[in-house]
Amino acid sequence: MKIGLIGFGKTGKSVASILLENKKFCLEWVLRQSTVLEHRSVPEFFGIQSEEPGLIYSSSKTTMEELLDKHPVDVIIDFSSNEGIYTYGELAASRNIKIISAISHYKDKELQLLKKLAHKTTVFWSPNITLGVNYLLFAAKFLKKIAPWVDIEVNEEHFKMKQGTSGTAVKIAEALDIDKENINSVRAGGIVGKHEVIFGFPYQTVRLIHESISREAFGNGVVFVAENLEHKQKGLYNFEDILSPYFAV
């Protein structure tokens, strides 16, 4: 499966390293805003031997159409920004390229665009693409269903420079019917990401905790999603769509 990766920040680099390790995938190219590393390769950047091209391009010098003409791919993985979808979405959909977006904070305008693109190709979106946090979300929803009257608190911790409330925490709050204004946020040091759901029962407490130890966890999530999307028809999918069959009795 040929992969194009958009975004090469800290998380993008970690995802790229996981993709290079997996023989089911071939990292064809990376597109980033910066011209630093232009026309070098991802394997070279990591100092490893690899037959995968993984060429690095700058969006200021190469258009998406030129890139896809030279290096066609089966899937585009987006770890860039809210605006990234506008640079490749329509073109990818017209070429039936699958889209995996891991952007945390889409607004309604971007979500509507994803729905539109899903009429033409397979689109996946999750504000947190790690497997563990989505397991937590499943467990939390089941527990809330068993005891809808329980007291619930949602806490999230991230690195000091992260702005806004965690998109994952917002998704958890929405799933549990909690006002997102009541999410407790902590910003300190280099915390990668921690989410906690506290269920306050009379005389007892249940805590569900997910903590990202390394950003490579996002890469593992991408691999899982890409493998499960391979034979999916066009449409808009989320983690619940992918995980639900595994929970079928």
PETA-V893349 format. One line per field, one symbol per residue. phi: phi as a letter, one per 20 degrees, with the letter a starting at -180 (. if undefined). A space follows every 10 residues. Layout:
phi=???
//
This chain:
phi=.eddddoceg fgfffgffff feffccffbc dcffefmgme dfgfgemceb efflfdcdff dcefffffff cfcecdddce bgeggfecgf ffffdlefcd ddefceegff fffgfffffd becccbfbef fgfffgffff ffffffcfef fccddbcbfg efdmfgffff fffffdldff fefedccbld gfrcccddde efmacdcdcc ceebffgfff fffffffeeg dffgqddcff ffeggfefe
//
